[in-house]
């Protein structure tokens, strides 16, 4: 699998590293059904991008230490409606933890 993650990173890095405007942000999204390993893929590709970044980036951007050019922003729970979040045991905590693993443990039915 590492070869696949590295291949994905090698396709992403040149696009981001070739730009002369260092304030540009590139966002890459992953879509798939629950349990499809989107988070795993995102974490591994981000790790590969950070490994490649110093080799491919030009100028000051290549000197970032440690190279944290790629980060993962989890979106778990953001797909849930407010009435679903309100139905869990601790709604206040559910709202506060949107984007975190806490919401993986909630089994919420949508009717």
Buried (B, 14 or more C-beta within 10 A) or exposed (E): EEEEBBEBBEEBBEEBBEEEEEEEEEEEEEEEEEEEEBBEBBBBBBBBBBBBBBEBBEEEBBEEEEBEBBEBEBBBBEEBEEEBBEBBEEEEEBBEBBEEEBBEEBEBEEE
